[in-house]
Amino acid sequence: MKKIGIITMHRVLNYGSSLQAYALYLKIKHIGYDCEIIDYQYPNEYHQNEKNKKTIKDRTLFFLLRVAFFILYRGRLQKKRFGDFFRKNIVLTRNYENREALYSNPPKCDIYMAGSDQVWNPNSMKGDSVFFCDFAGNNKKVSFASSFSVSSIPTEYEEIYKKNLASFAHIGVRESNGVTMVNSLVNKEATEVCDPTLLLTKNEYQALAGESEIKIKKPYILVYALSYAFKPYPALDSVVENIRKQTKMNVVYLHVNSIDHYHIGHSITSAGPNEFVRLFMDASFIVTSSFHGTAFAINFERPFYSIIPNEATDDSRIYSLLKKVGAETRCVMSSQKIDSDLSIEMDYKNVSERLSKYREESIAFLKKELSSE
């Protein structure tokens, strides 16, 4: 049985990163391959050194914000839940704490895969060629749903991208602009595929949801707001208030931004991946500025609105997904004013059919790239 080794950014305490690694790992196992996630520590000193090209003032502020972030949000309970999730659900290689450790003794696999999420985002990886599987030598390399999350590569990293992208046997990217970027960088064909979290159906997530330690019985509006890629305010707050007034439902905030909204609703700051899945599965309505928040809302057929960046921003991840499944009307620009009642109901017939087709096409691509020589 062939062994597949996946390199991805699973080590961060992030729901989407953890669940995309889980879903891709599980689907490869379902197809019939042995599989393991390469436990590469990200971030490590390489990425921190790149980030530290800042003024002392910026570094000090960044440090204080991180301290506050971990104290207020990343509590011990949440870290435990993430750790338990990986130990129970995913086979990891030995831990590679830095680039040198991985290069000196890489895991032995038949095929190496650059996994999903923002593994090719130059703002995150900082030219780290590990995420192009350059440690794999002459072994076969493929990618599945790798995301650039930008529309152009900085000049300082361009040669790294060109050299490494050319070495892949097959390239699957997560957004339509990724297809264009691969072609422009190396004149190589790439295929748009779904995010790995969408490879699994709602029913295949039931087991994770059943292990959640957080269960909310009353109907609620779930708000999952991220602001590291763009600022979703004031539109997000306006949408939440609009839906709350119409439905009279409680509001449940998930993630760090909930600290600013204690006066509006219930705040959850210790959820792990299992709790994340359960909260989305049980929500009566969802408001999010997250790509994976949008993906899970669609997969679980929950009515939702996604806040997306203004047109001037090159981050197209959310809109690309909405367009693919025919749900463009469920997006709101971050600067948009809400001056009338928003639609509460959502017809999922066409959206679910298109998602199912997208999923089937993506699984077919995954099978092809793993089976071809």
QUIUR-V626804 format. One line per field, one symbol per residue. ss: DSSP state (H for helix, E for strand, - for the rest). phi: phi as a letter, one per 40 degrees, with the letter a starting at -180 (. if undefined). burial: b if it has 16 or more other ideal C-beta (glycine too) atoms within 10 Angstrom, else e. A space follows every 10 residues. Layout:
# QUIUR-V626804
ss = ???
phi = ???
burial = ???
This chain:
# QUIUR-V626804
ss = --EEEEE--- ----HHHHHH HHHHHHHHHH H--EEEEEEE ----HHHHHH H----HHHHH HHHHHHHHHH HH---HHHHH HHHHHHHHH- -EEEEE--HH HHHH------ EEEE--E--- -HHHH---HH HH-HHH---E EEEEEE---- ----HHHHHH HHHHH----E EEE--HHHHH HHHHHH---- EE---HHHH- --HHHHHHHH ---------E EEEE------ ----HHHHHH HHHHHHH--E EEEE-HHHHH H----EEE-- --HHHHHHHH HH--EEEE-- HHHHHHHHH- ---EEEEE-- ------HHHH HHHHH--HHH EEE------- --------HH HHHHHHHHHH HHHHHHHHHH H--
phi = .cbbbbbacc cccacccccc ccccdccccc chbcaacccc cbcbcccccc cccbcdcccc cccccccccc ccbccccccc ccccccccbb cbcdcbcacc ccccacccbc bbbcccgccb cccbcfgccd cbfcccgccc bbbbfcbcgb bacddcbdcc ccccccccca bbbcbccccc cccccbfbcb bcbcddcccc cdcccdccdc cccbbbccda ccbbbbbcca ccccdccccd cccccccgcc bbcbhcccdc bdccacbbbb cbdccdcccc ccccabbabb cccccccccc fccabbcbcc dccccbdccd cdccbgbccc bbccbccbba cccccaccdc cccccccdcc cccccccccc ccc
burial = eeebbbbbbb bebbbbbbbb bbbbbbbbee eebebbbbbb bbbbebbeee eeeeeeeeee eeeeeeeeee eebbeeebee bbeebbeebb ebbeebeebe ebeeebbebe bbbbbbbbbb bbebbbbbbb bbbbbbeeeb bbbbbbbbbb eebeeebeeb beebbeebeb bbbbbebbbe bbeebbeeeb bbbbbbbbbb ebeebeebbe bbebebeeeb bbbbbbbebb bbbebbbbbb ebbbeebebe bbbbbbbbee beebbebbbb bbbbbbbbbb bbbbbbbbbb bbbbbbbbbb ebbbbbbbbe eeeebbbbbb bbebbebeeb bbebeeebee eeeeebeeee bbeebeebbe ebbebbeebb eee
